[in-house]
Amino acid sequence: MPQELHLFISGRVQGVSYRANAAAMARRLGLKGWVRNLPDGRVELLAQGEEKPLKSLLAWAHQGPATARVDHVETQWAAATRLAADFETLA
């Protein structure tokens, strides 16, 4: 059964290619969903798929790309109810 991982990542995560790298990682892992910047400086990410690749994405999210500094990752797990068609980078 597909799971859903909803993350709010804080730190120096905007303007350092966090979204692009997160989307690339999610696609490599075969996940669906989206990632976007929030007005308060955080990045929000919603990924759907099997548990093992979602856990891999979560581990990556705590590090991010080399130019980022991740201070905190708020994590919410749920059963996926409506699967996305792809993984998108939103504005």
C-alpha positions, -999 to +999 in steps of 0.1 A: +000+000+000+015+034-010+024+057+018+026+095+019+054+115+035+048+152+041+079+172+051+085+208+062+123+215+060+138+246+077+173+261+077+191+275+047+170+257+021+159+283-003+182+297-030+205+267-027+188+243-052+171+223-025+139+220-044+156+209-077+178+184-059+148+170-038+127+166-070+156+148-088+161+125-058+124+117-056+123+109-093+153+086-090+136+068-062+104+064-083+083+086-060+053+109-069+044+142-054+057+178-053+081+202-036+078+240-031+092+270-013+071+285+014+069+323+021+084+317+056+117+303+042+109+266+046+106+240+019+075+218+018+077+184+002+050+158-003+061+124-016+041+092-023+052+057-029+065+026-011+080+029+024+116+020+016+122+048-010+103+072+011+126+065+040+156+070+016+142+104+006+136+113+043+173+105+051+184+127+021+161+155+033+179+158+066+211+166+046+200+182+014+224+194-013+259+205-002+250+242-004+220+238+020+220+238+058+191+218+072+181+227+108+149+208+112+126+184+093+090+182+105+077+148+093+042+135+089+033+100+076-001+089+062-016+064+039-016+078+004-052+084-007-049+102-040-017+094-060+000+121-079+009+115-116+046+125-113+069+144-091+067+182-096+087+213-086+061+240-077+068+277-076 
